Amino acid sequence: MSTSDTDNIYPESVVDEKGNTYELADKPLGKGGQGIVFRSSSTPDVVVKFCAPPGEGGEAKTLDEGRRRLRRRLEEVRTLPLTGLPVASPLAMLHGHVGYTMRLLEQMGPIGGLIATGSEESLPQFYLDSGGLRRRLEILSQLAWILARLHAVPLVYGDISHNNVFVPEAVDASGVWLIDCDNLDWLPRASTSVYTPYFGAPEVVQHGAHADTLTDVYSFAILAYWVLVLNHPFLGSAVEVNGWDVTTTEDLEEKALRGELPFVDDPSDASNRSDEGVPRAWVLTRQLRELFERTFVDGREDRTARPSMVDFVDAFRRAADMTIWCDECGMTHFVNADSCPWCPSEGSQTGVLSIEIRHWEPRLDEEDWSLLRASKPLWRKVVQAGRTDVITTHMVSAAPLEAANEPELEVSVSRGGVSLSNVSDREFRLVSGPDGSETPLRGEKTLPLPKGRREWFLHCGPADESHRIAFFRYFERGK
């Protein structure tokens, strides 16, 4: 293998400590703060990581010392509580190199493929070709959920970047895997200050601070904003127009990446403002904008002002649940938009099922019931006519974080009715019909569209216990 971007220092094949030989692909999958990763061309579900060469950014000064350090690190990683998390675990160390092999699902690539490179003729077309808004929101919610699970242990990831997060190459899929597990460490003892350029928290870039949950949040927020908006959160007009600080002859891009220039969407400081990328209203909810401002405005200088990863999980889930497809261009957009912002069409008429989740208590009287119906929902989700979607545990119960992604209900909407399928062991009770009759929901049931004076709702728990209740209403968008 001979590629200019790897300076000819990496071999065409490697042998691991178990004697397995792996041919390497011509081009790397990605490069991070601690090394470079290649997929094996001979074994596509294996990736090979070369850690920073001795004396070139690694702590070790010799090959033997580097291998000893890595072996200790991987032995520690193997003891971490990662069961059930999509983190690529180490398989074996390399022979003759400081590195190791990992198992990774085939047909996955770095999330950096969702970030425009600047050569695209049309950002909307690039957005659509890479899966659109809903896919990005779902991917980012899953990534935030994985990181929140790690932080709850408490573990720190340490080097979040566009090259360490892997997503399916298929644009209709939204799974997430983390690689570079040698970054992981327990929070109290995390000692790494490694970061990938463009993704480092200010305290890491400026002062070499060790990684923790707050540096993880900052790096995640940079990645999430870049994936959604297609613009780095600190590469704004001050960098684009001026380039250099004439008073200090300092590169303003480097200054921005150290966190010394304002956020491009800072509401009170326009000195680095930028309209580059996608219009924010097209891809960010109010909740997401508030979280990015907490991270990049207050949290740029005061790290304790940053939100938690759980805050991002909630925001991305809520945003994804409020998206629909445009029948004209195929893009996804927020349901509250008057028409699709991505295409000149005024938007076709489409049916939408609205699902609102509220809290229900036993023995509600008529007045309480009226107040319940008028109360603010705990959650909202829309399902478009002609589509099928899944309701997961976080909607129907106050579930622990590790169980929040489990499927509970499958909902299919057509012009002829709504099909509900109970795909869990939870007790669901359906209330429908003019007499308000109640029946257990087991398996699948098809109901008429809940519109006009016809309505129905679903209890998500036993009658004698507090639980959540789902209200269903159907409306024609565009009328």
Order of alpha helices (4+ residues) and beta strands (2+ residues): beta-beta-beta-beta-beta-alpha-beta-beta-beta-alpha-alpha-beta-beta-beta-beta-alpha-alpha-beta-beta-alpha-alpha-alpha-alpha-beta-beta-beta-alpha-beta-beta-alpha-beta-beta-beta-beta-beta-beta-beta
